[in-house]
Amino acid sequence: MKSLTRLRSAVAYEGPIESAVHRFKYEGWRRLSGPLAQLIAERLAIEGLAARCVIAVPLHPARLRQRGYNQAELLARELRKRMTLDAPEGELVRTVPTPPQVGRDRLRRFDNVRGAFSWRGAGLEGDSILLVDDVATTGATLDACASALRAAGSGPVTGVSIARVNV
């Protein structure tokens, strides 16, 4: 990982968390966003990690239409409330409709998302950022997003997720 400063996940992706995340992401259980974001907030508090703003990993517009919501954005909103952080002026966008990362090996995951994101908006002026996703495996998606944020002038970018897959 070249662009992420660090990557932190609240828990391992197994057992009840795996079921909860699956329901949250694929079965429309949006009400889980609060409790799942709380897990992330508690991990960040324990580690003493802070940032100026919170940004979610974006979905491509076609995937957003298909799913109806972006689970990472729901988590980011909850984290902003819990940690009294801002959303920056602008948005991180997925410009390439990449196929899902599931089933890809480490190298292919990085290749799949390279150059797939860009920042639209004012420069980030060295702001430190918490970049939110639901699950982290290799960190490829978070790193590709961080690359776009760093190109827009951000400061350190910390990737955070509910859970981490042990690979």
C-alpha positions in Angstrom: 0.0 0.0 0.0 1.5 3.3 -1.1 -1.1 5.9 -0.4 -2.8 4.8 2.9 -1.0 6.0 6.1 -2.5 3.1 8.0 -5.4 0.6 7.9 -7.5 -0.3 11.0 -10.5 -2.6 11.3 -12.7 -3.0 14.4 -12.9 -6.8 14.3 -12.1 -9.9 12.3 -14.5 -10.8 9.5 -15.9 -14.0 11.0 -18.8 -15.4 12.9 -21.7 -13.0 13.9 -19.9 -10.0 12.3 -19.7 -11.7 9.0 -23.4 -12.4 9.1 -24.2 -8.8 10.2 -22.0 -7.2 7.5 -23.6 -9.5 4.8 -27.1 -8.4 6.0 -26.1 -4.8 6.1 -24.4 -4.8 2.6 -26.6 -7.2 0.6 -29.9 -7.6 2.4 -30.8 -3.9 3.1 -30.4 -4.0 6.8 -29.5 -0.3 6.9 -30.4 0.0 10.6 -27.1 -1.8 11.4 -25.2 1.2 10.3 -25.3 2.7 13.8 -24.0 -0.3 15.8 -21.4 -1.2 13.1 -20.1 2.4 13.0 -19.9 2.3 16.8 -17.5 -0.6 16.6 -15.3 1.5 14.3 -15.5 4.5 16.5 -14.6 2.5 19.6 -11.5 1.1 17.8 -10.4 4.5 16.7 -10.8 5.9 20.3 -8.7 3.0 21.7 -6.0 3.7 19.2 -6.2 7.4 19.6 -6.7 8.0 15.8 -8.2 11.2 14.7 -8.8 13.1 11.5 -10.4 16.3 10.3 -13.0 14.6 8.0 -14.6 11.3 7.1 -15.1 10.1 3.5 -16.7 6.9 2.3 -15.5 4.6 -0.4 -17.9 5.3 -3.2 -19.8 2.9 -5.3 -20.0 3.4 -9.1 -23.4 5.0 -10.0 -24.6 1.8 -11.7 -23.8 -0.3 -8.6 -25.5 2.4 -6.4 -28.6 2.2 -8.5 -28.6 -1.6 -8.3 -28.1 -1.7 -4.5 -30.1 1.4 -3.6 -27.6 2.7 -1.1 -23.9 2.8 -0.3 -23.2 0.9 2.9 -19.8 2.7 3.4 -21.6 6.1 3.2 -24.1 5.0 5.8 -21.1 4.1 8.1 -19.4 7.4 7.3 -22.5 9.4 8.2 -22.7 7.6 11.6 -19.0 8.1 12.3 -19.3 11.9 11.5 -22.1 12.1 14.1 -20.4 10.0 16.7 -17.0 11.7 16.3 -18.3 15.2 15.4 -16.3 15.3 12.2 -17.0 17.0 8.9 -17.6 15.9 5.3 -15.2 17.7 3.0 -16.2 20.1 0.3 -16.4 17.8 -2.6 -16.7 14.1 -3.2 -14.7 11.0 -3.9 -16.2 9.3 -7.0 -15.7 5.9 -8.6 -15.1 6.7 -12.3 -14.7 3.1 -13.5 -17.3 0.4 -12.9 -14.9 -2.2 -11.6 -16.0 -5.8 -11.0 -16.3 -6.9 -7.4 -13.1 -7.8 -5.6 -14.4 -11.0 -4.2 -12.5 -14.0 -5.5 -9.5 -12.0 -6.8 -6.0 -12.6 -5.4 -3.9 -9.7 -3.9 -2.3 -8.6 -7.1 -5.5 -8.7 -9.1 -7.3 -6.7 -6.5 -4.8 -3.8 -6.7 -4.9 -4.0 -10.6 -8.7 -4.0 -10.6 -9.1 -0.7 -8.8 -6.0 1.2 -9.9 -7.1 4.6 -11.2 -10.8 3.9 -10.6 -11.4 6.9 -8.2 -11.0 10.6 -8.4 -11.7 13.6 -6.3 -14.2 16.2 -7.4 -14.2 19.5 -5.5 -11.9 21.9 -3.7 -8.4 20.8 -2.8 -8.1 19.0 0.5 -5.4 21.3 1.8 -3.5 18.8 3.8 -6.6 17.6 5.7 -6.3 14.3 7.6 -8.9 11.9 6.5 -10.7 8.8 7.8 -11.6 6.7 4.7 -14.4 4.3 5.5 -15.3 0.9 3.9 -17.3 -2.0 5.3 -14.7 -4.8 4.9 -11.0 -4.7 4.2 -9.1 -7.7 2.7 -5.9 -6.5 1.0 -6.7 -2.8 1.4 -6.5 -2.4 -2.4 -9.8 -0.4 -2.7 -8.9 1.8 0.2 -5.4 2.4 -1.2 -6.8 3.3 -4.6 -9.2 5.8 -3.0 -6.4 7.2 -0.8 -4.3 7.7 -4.0 -7.0 9.9 -5.4 -7.3 11.9 -2.1 -3.6 12.4 -1.9 -3.5 13.6 -5.5 -6.2 16.2 -4.4 -3.9 17.5 -1.7 -5.0 15.5 1.4 -2.8 14.9 4.4 -2.6 11.4 5.9 -5.4 9.0 5.0 -6.3 6.3 7.4 -8.5 3.5 6.1 -11.0 2.2 8.5 -13.5 -0.7 8.2 -15.8 -2.7 10.4 -13.9 -5.9 9.7 -10.8 -7.3 8.2 -10.5 -10.6 6.3 -7.6 -12.7 7.4 -5.8 -13.7 4.2 
